[in-house]
Amino acid sequence: MTRELDGTRLVTPAMIAVVVILATVPFWIQAIGLYQYLAVEILIWAIYAFAFNLLLGTGGLPSFGHGAFFGIGAYACGLAQMHLGAGLWLSLIAALLAATLAGAFVSAFVARRRGIYFALMTIAFGQIFWFIAMKARDITGGEDGLLPIARPPVGIGGTGIDITGNVAFYYFVLVIFALVLVLFWRLTHSPFGRVLAAIRQSETRAGHLGYSVLAFKMAAFTLSAAISGMAGGLFAMAQASAFPDVMSLHFSGYIVMMVLVGGGFASFWGPLVGVLVFFVARDVLGAFTSTWMLWFGLLFVTVILFKPEGIAGLAQDVAKRLRKGDRENERPVAATAVDAGS
Amino acid sequence: MTLVPFVIDGLTLGLLFALIALGFMLIVGVMEQINLAHGSLFALGAYLAMVLLGPNPPLPAALAEPWLALSLPVRYVATLIIAPALVGLFSIVIELAMRRTYGKDPLFGLLLTFGAALVIEDSIRAIWGTRDYALTTPDAMSGGFIALGLIWSTYRFYAAGMALLIIVLTWLLIEKTRFGAIIKAGAHDSEMVRALGYDLSKLRIAVFALGTALAAVAGIVMAPLWGIRPHMGVDAVVPAFLIIVLGGVGSFWGAVVAGLMVGLVVGLTSAFASAWALLSMYILLIVVVSIRARGLFGKKSVLEA
């Protein structure tokens, strides 16, 4: 079976393998000195990272203010619970809808921009939402945060499976994660994804081919914001609260770092790898030093300088070298993905 | 309520914002590189000045004694030169690393300097902790005076005057000197400048060091107003890039006018809703950029591609 064929599938063997491995995590994570909540955090941020990579990796659109949508989702989830008495599904839908609206609004301003101007405009919008979250104390609680946010049971009408425990919540998030994987796999291999990739290579060329570059960029931005918002809603339930810090310039930068270090430019799986490395590094390095970001920052700088395709790109190089002997003609995975340098 | 004090406050703030954006503008305009480490270098300048002007400068005893024997105003002026020079020298490391990204998507330069910003900021935390420090300044600059029936802070006017002076000096350097002519030509047509026998890589180092030294000067001037803490870098870099986009990338007077505009808008907003004052600058940016995509005085730039 070739990789070309994989693109047309709904579910690939790699996807099944990843989800099965992730399903075993609660059984051994404590044995290696980590804790269940970390696994929840990693999965939620991976959903966010996949949503982000639709813009950066597929579309070449560097959003530097994406934390806004993650944060808006978190607040919408909490506010829906507090003011509408929303259950699990309704609070997640609230998160998704709020971020969709915010994303559509912002995309109307930024979709005409390219490159650094795009990055700068998204920083400006990210700062606006962050600032509002900090100052609208009556609604968001300001720096004190919005709490408590519950993890309502899975089911219809208030009764159902209890997910207040971290392991149960992890499996709930894993199901959503699996759906998100299918969604983004299909998207990147659909005509929509291919047009986005064409826009990354040359907006002018994509425009001359008859595609409405503006509409595609707006749609991609809104969709990415929507899923980021849903991840934010899950995160609010995970930490039982919502704070403005995830909307800050720093956190918006962290998601860029995670996706790039992991190899979002080179591989579909880059975002997951990056989130794993980021959070495990935070916990492991954080145990030794309070300035772990110094070391992660150095790693990030090294990746940007020497291997912009990230860890996934490095792994592909190694794999390519290993099988060079027997399969001369196989195309590298990155061939349809990116030339990160261009 | 008269708006005069808010306008004056806004204009002084605007000059300071223009000063903060100055070095950033120089690097964007000449090298077409976004330096997101600008804020961290701004903070580094303030910390170095704080150490140099403090009671225990980290100097060998032979140097520390004569240094401390100097009067505070003399030490202050010397610090205003020494600290930015150190920051400028240090930033050469960043420029040398950044070379690997030249010719690639400008996004890589932005990402590289974002990483550098995190590293510098956390190094500051590791060395000086997270507490607030105050900068020792000569007595003549502190205190206040009464005019128009209101109390004004002396330092604010000193800082605004300082900003104006540095803006004018930078303009003279770019417009009236041979060095300025070469770097402007280098931005316009690097091949030609190289063909004329100028070492482009040395020019880039010089421009980058100058831009970051200006960041450090701004940090020292702002330190008594904002306080010295690790987060001050983020507080500086965001208005800086905002002013550049507002004024138009590569336009000197665009940056100055945008700085004044932002200051005025923030000053006037604080007259009516002080908690929301800083939000007004983002709204100003979005309004202006929606009407004029390249900012007030912007030209076409490679950064758009």
Chai-1 contact restraints between the chains, C-beta under 6 A:
chainA,res_idxA,chainB,res_idxB,connection_type,confidence,min_distance_angstrom,max_distance_angstrom,comment,restraint_id
A,P62,B,L107,contact,1.0,0.0,6.0,A-B,restraint_1
A,R114,B,E304,contact,1.0,0.0,6.0,A-B,restraint_2
A,G115,B,L303,contact,1.0,0.0,6.0,A-B,restraint_3
A,G115,B,E304,contact,1.0,0.0,6.0,A-B,restraint_4
A,G115,B,A305,contact,1.0,0.0,6.0,A-B,restraint_5
A,I116,B,I34,contact,1.0,0.0,6.0,A-B,restraint_6
A,I116,B,P106,contact,1.0,0.0,6.0,A-B,restraint_7
A,I116,B,L303,contact,1.0,0.0,6.0,A-B,restraint_8
A,Y117,B,E304,contact,1.0,0.0,6.0,A-B,restraint_9
A,L120,B,F241,contact,1.0,0.0,6.0,A-B,restraint_10
A,L120,B,V245,contact,1.0,0.0,6.0,A-B,restraint_11
A,A124,B,Y282,contact,1.0,0.0,6.0,A-B,restraint_12
A,A124,B,L285,contact,1.0,0.0,6.0,A-B,restraint_13
A,Q127,B,V238,contact,1.0,0.0,6.0,A-B,restraint_14
A,Q127,B,Y282,contact,1.0,0.0,6.0,A-B,restraint_15
A,I128,B,Y282,contact,1.0,0.0,6.0,A-B,restraint_16
A,F131,B,L279,contact,1.0,0.0,6.0,A-B,restraint_17
A,K135,B,A275,contact,1.0,0.0,6.0,A-B,restraint_18
A,L249,B,V234,contact,1.0,0.0,6.0,A-B,restraint_19
A,G253,B,F114,contact,1.0,0.0,6.0,A-B,restraint_20
A,T291,B,D122,contact,1.0,0.0,6.0,A-B,restraint_21
A,T291,B,R125,contact,1.0,0.0,6.0,A-B,restraint_22
A,T291,B,A126,contact,1.0,0.0,6.0,A-B,restraint_23
A,M293,B,L118,contact,1.0,0.0,6.0,A-B,restraint_24
A,M293,B,D122,contact,1.0,0.0,6.0,A-B,restraint_25
A,L294,B,V119,contact,1.0,0.0,6.0,A-B,restraint_26
A,L294,B,D122,contact,1.0,0.0,6.0,A-B,restraint_27
A,L294,B,S123,contact,1.0,0.0,6.0,A-B,restraint_28
A,G297,B,G115,contact,1.0,0.0,6.0,A-B,restraint_29
A,G297,B,L118,contact,1.0,0.0,6.0,A-B,restraint_30
A,G297,B,V119,contact,1.0,0.0,6.0,A-B,restraint_31
A,L298,B,V119,contact,1.0,0.0,6.0,A-B,restraint_32
A,F300,B,G115,contact,1.0,0.0,6.0,A-B,restraint_33
A,V301,B,G115,contact,1.0,0.0,6.0,A-B,restraint_34
A,I304,B,F108,contact,1.0,0.0,6.0,A-B,restraint_35
A,I304,B,L111,contact,1.0,0.0,6.0,A-B,restraint_36
A,I304,B,L112,contact,1.0,0.0,6.0,A-B,restraint_37
A,L305,B,R100,contact,1.0,0.0,6.0,A-B,restraint_38
A,G341,B,K104,contact,1.0,0.0,6.0,A-B,restraint_39
